[in-house]
Amino acid sequence: MSRIFLSALLLATFGCAAEDEDDNTDPEGAKALLATVQADDYRSWSRAPGYEVRVPSKGPHSIDVDIYVNDVVVAALAGASLDEWPEGSLVAKDGFKGEKLEIVALMEKRSDGWYWAELSGSGAPKFSGHPSICTDCHRSGDDFMRSFDLP
């Protein structure tokens, strides 16, 4: 196998997992967003379409995931066709390895676009703000949402 082909294959396979120095630009914001969704008991929110139970991850967020959406997303899903998710949309993803919570990944639609935060299972920020590790993968989804489509 040629080195060029192997390099391209590795980049395609692991491209979403590449880190760069801008991937944790707002650790305090990540902690604040986690506190907000925890105060709202995000695990009591509706499950994302297709994620009504814990399922194997289709991305880099652990082995199995639970995905929750707030009422703004639920209302958007029940409404007319949209070009983008409304401001205030929140998505929370718990990533597990066995029964151990490894990560909490959060997305919040704000006036300037999506804000991403990924924290360890203990709440330590790993990625936050508009990190390339998130945007590079999520740009392939409808308005940066990869788990389910716009209505």
Contacts in CASP RR format, 6 or more apart in sequence:
PFRMAT RR
TARGET T0000
AUTHOR 0000-0000-0000
METHOD contacts of the structure
MODEL  1
MSRIFLSALLLATFGCAAEDEDDNTDPEGAKALLATVQADDYRSWSRAPG
YEVRVPSKGPHSIDVDIYVNDVVVAALAGASLDEWPEGSLVAKDGFKGEK
LEIVALMEKRSDGWYWAELSGSGAPKFSGHPSICTDCHRSGDDFMRSFDL
P
15 136 0 8 1.000
15 137 0 8 1.000
16 59 0 8 1.000
16 60 0 8 1.000
16 133 0 8 1.000
16 136 0 8 1.000
16 137 0 8 1.000
17 60 0 8 1.000
17 133 0 8 1.000
18 132 0 8 1.000
18 133 0 8 1.000
18 136 0 8 1.000
19 133 0 8 1.000
20 131 0 8 1.000
20 132 0 8 1.000
20 133 0 8 1.000
22 131 0 8 1.000
22 132 0 8 1.000
23 126 0 8 1.000
23 127 0 8 1.000
23 128 0 8 1.000
23 131 0 8 1.000
23 132 0 8 1.000
23 133 0 8 1.000
24 30 0 8 1.000
24 125 0 8 1.000
24 126 0 8 1.000
24 127 0 8 1.000
24 128 0 8 1.000
24 131 0 8 1.000
25 128 0 8 1.000
25 129 0 8 1.000
25 130 0 8 1.000
25 131 0 8 1.000
26 117 0 8 1.000
26 128 0 8 1.000
26 129 0 8 1.000
27 125 0 8 1.000
27 128 0 8 1.000
29 117 0 8 1.000
29 125 0 8 1.000
29 128 0 8 1.000
29 129 0 8 1.000
30 106 0 8 1.000
30 117 0 8 1.000
30 118 0 8 1.000
30 119 0 8 1.000
30 125 0 8 1.000
30 127 0 8 1.000
30 128 0 8 1.000
30 129 0 8 1.000
31 119 0 8 1.000
31 123 0 8 1.000
31 125 0 8 1.000
33 106 0 8 1.000
33 108 0 8 1.000
33 115 0 8 1.000
33 117 0 8 1.000
34 104 0 8 1.000
34 106 0 8 1.000
34 117 0 8 1.000
34 119 0 8 1.000
34 123 0 8 1.000
37 90 0 8 1.000
37 92 0 8 1.000
37 106 0 8 1.000
40 70 0 8 1.000
42 68 0 8 1.000
42 70 0 8 1.000
42 90 0 8 1.000
42 92 0 8 1.000
43 66 0 8 1.000
43 68 0 8 1.000
43 92 0 8 1.000
43 94 0 8 1.000
45 68 0 8 1.000
45 69 0 8 1.000
45 70 0 8 1.000
45 71 0 8 1.000
45 92 0 8 1.000
46 68 0 8 1.000
46 69 0 8 1.000
46 71 0 8 1.000
46 73 0 8 1.000
46 74 0 8 1.000
47 53 0 8 1.000
47 66 0 8 1.000
47 67 0 8 1.000
47 68 0 8 1.000
47 69 0 8 1.000
48 67 0 8 1.000
48 68 0 8 1.000
48 69 0 8 1.000
48 73 0 8 1.000
48 91 0 8 1.000
48 147 0 8 1.000
48 148 0 8 1.000
49 77 0 8 1.000
49 148 0 8 1.000
50 148 0 8 1.000
51 65 0 8 1.000
51 66 0 8 1.000
51 67 0 8 1.000
51 147 0 8 1.000
51 148 0 8 1.000
53 66 0 8 1.000
54 64 0 8 1.000
54 65 0 8 1.000
54 66 0 8 1.000
54 96 0 8 1.000
55 64 0 8 1.000
55 65 0 8 1.000
56 63 0 8 1.000
56 64 0 8 1.000
56 65 0 8 1.000
57 63 0 8 1.000
57 64 0 8 1.000
57 65 0 8 1.000
57 95 0 8 1.000
58 146 0 8 1.000
58 147 0 8 1.000
59 137 0 8 1.000
59 146 0 8 1.000
60 137 0 8 1.000
61 93 0 8 1.000
61 95 0 8 1.000
61 103 0 8 1.000
61 105 0 8 1.000
61 118 0 8 1.000
62 95 0 8 1.000
62 96 0 8 1.000
62 97 0 8 1.000
62 102 0 8 1.000
62 103 0 8 1.000
63 95 0 8 1.000
63 96 0 8 1.000
63 97 0 8 1.000
63 98 0 8 1.000
64 95 0 8 1.000
64 96 0 8 1.000
64 97 0 8 1.000
64 98 0 8 1.000
65 93 0 8 1.000
65 94 0 8 1.000
65 95 0 8 1.000
65 96 0 8 1.000
66 93 0 8 1.000
66 94 0 8 1.000
66 95 0 8 1.000
66 96 0 8 1.000
67 91 0 8 1.000
67 92 0 8 1.000
67 93 0 8 1.000
67 94 0 8 1.000
67 147 0 8 1.000
68 91 0 8 1.000
68 92 0 8 1.000
68 93 0 8 1.000
68 94 0 8 1.000
69 77 0 8 1.000
69 89 0 8 1.000
69 90 0 8 1.000
69 91 0 8 1.000
69 92 0 8 1.000
70 88 0 8 1.000
70 89 0 8 1.000
70 90 0 8 1.000
70 91 0 8 1.000
72 86 0 8 1.000
72 88 0 8 1.000
72 89 0 8 1.000
72 90 0 8 1.000
72 109 0 8 1.000
73 85 0 8 1.000
73 89 0 8 1.000
73 90 0 8 1.000
73 91 0 8 1.000
75 86 0 8 1.000
76 82 0 8 1.000
76 85 0 8 1.000
76 86 0 8 1.000
76 89 0 8 1.000
76 150 0 8 1.000
76 151 0 8 1.000
77 151 0 8 1.000
78 151 0 8 1.000
79 151 0 8 1.000
80 151 0 8 1.000
81 150 0 8 1.000
81 151 0 8 1.000
82 150 0 8 1.000
82 151 0 8 1.000
83 143 0 8 1.000
83 150 0 8 1.000
84 109 0 8 1.000
84 143 0 8 1.000
84 150 0 8 1.000
85 109 0 8 1.000
85 143 0 8 1.000
85 145 0 8 1.000
85 150 0 8 1.000
86 109 0 8 1.000
87 109 0 8 1.000
87 110 0 8 1.000
87 111 0 8 1.000
88 108 0 8 1.000
88 109 0 8 1.000
88 110 0 8 1.000
89 107 0 8 1.000
89 108 0 8 1.000
89 109 0 8 1.000
90 106 0 8 1.000
90 107 0 8 1.000
90 108 0 8 1.000
90 109 0 8 1.000
91 106 0 8 1.000
91 107 0 8 1.000
91 145 0 8 1.000
91 147 0 8 1.000
92 104 0 8 1.000
92 105 0 8 1.000
92 106 0 8 1.000
93 103 0 8 1.000
93 104 0 8 1.000
93 105 0 8 1.000
93 106 0 8 1.000
93 147 0 8 1.000
94 101 0 8 1.000
94 103 0 8 1.000
94 104 0 8 1.000
95 101 0 8 1.000
95 102 0 8 1.000
95 103 0 8 1.000
95 104 0 8 1.000
95 105 0 8 1.000
96 102 0 8 1.000
101 121 0 8 1.000
102 120 0 8 1.000
102 121 0 8 1.000
103 118 0 8 1.000
103 119 0 8 1.000
103 120 0 8 1.000
103 121 0 8 1.000
103 126 0 8 1.000
104 118 0 8 1.000
104 119 0 8 1.000
104 121 0 8 1.000
104 123 0 8 1.000
105 116 0 8 1.000
105 117 0 8 1.000
105 118 0 8 1.000
105 119 0 8 1.000
106 116 0 8 1.000
106 117 0 8 1.000
106 118 0 8 1.000
106 119 0 8 1.000
107 114 0 8 1.000
107 115 0 8 1.000
107 116 0 8 1.000
107 144 0 8 1.000
107 145 0 8 1.000
108 114 0 8 1.000
108 115 0 8 1.000
109 115 0 8 1.000
114 130 0 8 1.000
114 134 0 8 1.000
114 135 0 8 1.000
114 138 0 8 1.000
114 144 0 8 1.000
115 128 0 8 1.000
115 129 0 8 1.000
115 130 0 8 1.000
116 127 0 8 1.000
116 128 0 8 1.000
116 129 0 8 1.000
116 130 0 8 1.000
116 131 0 8 1.000
116 134 0 8 1.000
116 135 0 8 1.000
116 138 0 8 1.000
117 125 0 8 1.000
117 127 0 8 1.000
117 128 0 8 1.000
117 129 0 8 1.000
118 125 0 8 1.000
118 126 0 8 1.000
118 127 0 8 1.000
118 128 0 8 1.000
118 134 0 8 1.000
119 125 0 8 1.000
119 126 0 8 1.000
120 126 0 8 1.000
127 133 0 8 1.000
127 134 0 8 1.000
135 144 0 8 1.000
137 146 0 8 1.000
138 144 0 8 1.000
138 145 0 8 1.000
138 146 0 8 1.000
140 146 0 8 1.000
142 149 0 8 1.000
142 150 0 8 1.000
143 150 0 8 1.000
END
